[in-house]
Amino acid sequence: MEIIPAIDLLNGQCVRLSAGDFARQTTYDADPVAVAQRFADAGLRRLHLVDLDGARAGQPVNLAVLEAIARHTDLDIDAGGGIQTDAALEQVLGAGAAHATAGSLAVREPATVQRWLARHGAETIFLGADFRGEHIMINAWIDQSALTLRGFVADYLVAGGTTFICTDVSKDGLLQGPALATYQDLIKAFPTARFVASGGVTTVTDLERLAEAGMHGAIIGKALYEGTIALSDLRSFL
């Protein structure tokens, strides 16, 4: 199972939100490049980079930070937040992201994301399945769509997608454990998909349980910043 640290960017700084609420924000570091370098120095190979400013603006905002991280580390970066147009996608990939995550747009404009999959391939285009309960959340997690989590996955598997970053909005940033039962159900229903757990990962035991369930990856955010998981704890997973 891939271990993927997260950097969420707001005003160019590393922050974490609680349950996706911009009013419940904690700033952890003013230098996201230095944070990324610490991840790389610890032997981590991936990075999940979320442009929260971009998610609210509907277009990438923190491209300079992405460029700097790509320039100063060898991390394999998947970027999300505000990627709404062909031009925005090209900007993000051109700035150094190896992968782009389509979330809200994948619900609102499936034809666009399907075209991206056909052009760039499933190794480049990831699907962001942000969910609360059974339904996909969109527009920076503000609105509930009519699409269910299972329906979203089923539709994009048919369209050629393979990697789904599944974020439980109700757990994200709360350090209450991941949605293990939901992930187990998804793996059973869609055994060919690659699921990445996001939201709620709090302890090494959480990671062990996700690995045992068959998750392709696990994103760790607040647990690293709050110290409930230390970088040294991750060596056994690398």
C-alpha positions in Angstrom: 0.0 0.0 0.0 1.3 3.4 -1.0 1.7 5.9 1.8 0.9 9.4 0.6 1.4 12.5 2.7 -0.9 15.4 2.1 -0.2 19.1 1.8 -3.3 21.3 1.7 -2.6 24.9 0.5 -4.4 28.0 1.7 -2.8 31.4 1.1 0.4 29.5 0.2 0.6 27.8 3.6 0.2 24.3 4.9 -3.2 24.0 6.6 -5.8 21.4 7.5 -9.5 21.9 7.6 -11.9 20.0 9.9 -14.5 18.1 7.9 -13.9 20.4 4.9 -15.0 23.5 6.8 -12.9 26.6 5.8 -14.0 28.3 9.1 -12.3 25.5 11.0 -8.7 25.9 9.7 -5.4 25.2 11.4 -2.2 26.5 9.9 0.8 24.2 10.4 3.6 25.6 8.4 4.3 28.7 6.3 6.8 26.8 4.0 5.1 24.0 2.1 8.3 23.3 0.1 10.2 22.6 3.3 7.4 20.3 4.5 7.6 18.4 1.2 11.4 18.1 1.5 10.9 16.5 5.0 8.6 14.0 3.5 11.1 13.2 0.7 14.0 13.0 3.2 11.9 10.4 5.2 11.8 8.1 2.2 8.3 8.9 1.0 7.8 8.9 -2.7 4.3 10.4 -3.2 2.6 13.7 -2.4 -1.1 14.6 -2.4 -1.2 18.3 -3.0 -4.6 20.1 -2.6 -5.0 23.7 -3.7 -7.8 24.9 -1.4 -7.6 28.4 -2.8 -8.0 26.9 -6.2 -11.0 24.8 -5.1 -12.8 27.9 -4.0 -11.7 30.0 -7.0 -12.5 27.4 -9.6 -9.0 27.6 -11.1 -5.5 26.8 -9.8 -4.1 29.4 -7.5 -0.9 27.9 -6.0 0.9 26.9 -9.1 4.1 28.5 -7.9 4.1 26.3 -4.8 3.6 23.2 -7.0 6.4 24.3 -9.3 8.7 24.8 -6.3 8.0 21.4 -4.8 8.5 19.7 -8.1 11.8 21.5 -8.6 13.2 20.8 -5.1 12.0 17.2 -4.6 11.6 14.0 -6.6 8.1 13.4 -5.1 5.5 12.0 -7.4 2.8 14.6 -7.0 -0.9 14.3 -7.6 -2.6 17.7 -7.6 -6.2 18.7 -7.1 -8.2 21.8 -6.5 -9.6 24.1 -9.1 -8.8 22.0 -12.2 -11.9 22.8 -14.1 -10.7 23.4 -17.7 -8.3 22.0 -20.3 -6.1 25.0 -19.7 -6.0 24.5 -15.9 -5.1 20.8 -16.4 -2.2 21.7 -18.7 -1.1 24.3 -16.2 -1.0 21.8 -13.3 0.7 19.1 -15.4 3.1 21.7 -16.8 4.0 22.9 -13.3 5.2 19.5 -12.3 2.3 17.3 -11.2 2.5 13.7 -12.4 -1.2 13.2 -11.8 -4.3 15.5 -11.7 -7.3 14.7 -9.6 -10.8 15.5 -11.0 -13.4 15.8 -8.3 -16.4 18.1 -8.7 -15.8 18.4 -12.4 -16.1 14.6 -12.8 -19.6 14.9 -11.5 -20.7 18.2 -13.2 -19.0 17.6 -16.6 -18.3 13.8 -17.0 -17.7 14.2 -20.8 -14.8 16.5 -20.1 -13.1 14.2 -17.6 -13.8 11.2 -19.9 -12.0 13.1 -22.7 -9.1 13.7 -20.3 -8.9 10.0 -19.5 -8.8 9.2 -23.2 -6.1 11.7 -23.9 -3.9 11.5 -20.9 -4.6 8.0 -19.6 -5.7 6.6 -16.2 -2.2 6.9 -14.8 -2.4 10.7 -15.1 -6.0 11.4 -14.4 -7.2 10.3 -11.0 -10.8 10.5 -9.8 -11.6 12.3 -6.6 -14.5 10.6 -4.9 -15.3 13.0 -2.1 -18.2 11.5 -0.2 -20.4 12.0 2.8 -22.6 9.0 3.6 -23.6 7.4 0.3 -23.3 10.5 -1.9 -20.6 12.4 -3.7 -19.9 15.9 -2.4 -18.9 18.7 -4.8 -18.0 22.4 -5.0 -15.3 22.3 -2.2 -17.5 19.8 -0.3 -20.4 22.3 0.1 -23.0 20.6 -2.1 -24.3 17.0 -2.1 -24.7 15.6 -5.6 -27.3 13.1 -6.6 -24.6 10.7 -7.6 -23.8 7.9 -5.1 -20.2 6.8 -4.3 -20.8 3.4 -5.9 -22.4 5.0 -9.0 -19.5 7.3 -9.4 -16.9 4.5 -9.3 -19.0 2.3 -11.6 -19.4 5.0 -14.2 -15.7 5.9 -14.3 -14.4 2.4 -14.4 -16.5 2.0 -17.6 -14.9 5.3 -18.8 -11.4 3.9 -18.3 -10.6 5.3 -14.9 -8.6 3.2 -12.4 -7.5 5.2 -9.4 -10.1 6.7 -7.0 -9.1 9.0 -4.1 -12.0 8.4 -1.8 -12.3 11.1 0.9 -14.8 10.7 3.7 -15.7 14.4 4.2 -17.3 13.7 7.5 -14.0 12.3 8.9 -11.4 14.5 7.1 -9.2 16.3 9.6 -10.9 15.0 12.7 -8.5 12.2 13.6 -11.4 9.7 14.2 -10.2 6.8 12.0 -10.9 6.1 8.4 -14.1 4.8 6.8 -12.8 1.2 6.8 -16.2 -0.5 6.2 -16.9 1.7 3.2 -13.6 0.9 1.7 -14.0 -2.8 2.3 -17.4 -2.7 0.5 -15.9 -0.8 -2.4 -13.0 -3.3 -2.8 -15.5 -6.2 -2.8 -17.8 -4.5 -5.3 -15.0 -3.2 -7.6 -12.0 -5.5 -7.3 -10.2 -4.1 -10.4 -10.2 -0.5 -9.1 -7.4 1.1 -7.2 -8.8 2.8 -4.1 -6.8 5.4 -2.1 -8.2 6.1 1.4 -8.4 9.7 2.5 -9.8 11.2 5.7 -9.5 10.2 9.3 -6.3 8.2 9.2 -5.0 8.7 12.7 -2.7 5.8 13.8 -0.3 3.2 12.4 -3.0 0.7 13.2 -5.4 2.5 10.8 -2.8 2.1 8.1 -2.3 -1.6 8.9 -6.0 -2.2 8.7 -6.3 -0.4 5.4 -3.4 -2.4 4.0 -5.0 -5.6 5.1 -8.3 -4.6 3.5 -6.5 -4.3 0.1 -6.3 -0.5 -0.3 -4.0 0.7 -3.0 -2.9 3.7 -1.0 -3.6 5.8 2.1 -3.4 9.6 2.4 -2.1 11.0 5.7 -2.6 14.6 6.6 -3.4 15.9 10.0 -2.0 12.8 11.7 1.5 13.8 10.5 1.1 17.4 11.5 -0.4 16.6 14.9 2.2 13.8 15.6 -0.2 10.9 16.1 1.8 9.3 13.3 5.5 10.1 13.1 7.4 9.9 9.8 9.6 7.3 11.4 6.5 5.1 12.0 6.1 4.8 8.2 9.4 3.0 7.5 7.8 -0.4 7.6 5.4 0.6 4.8 8.1 1.9 2.5 
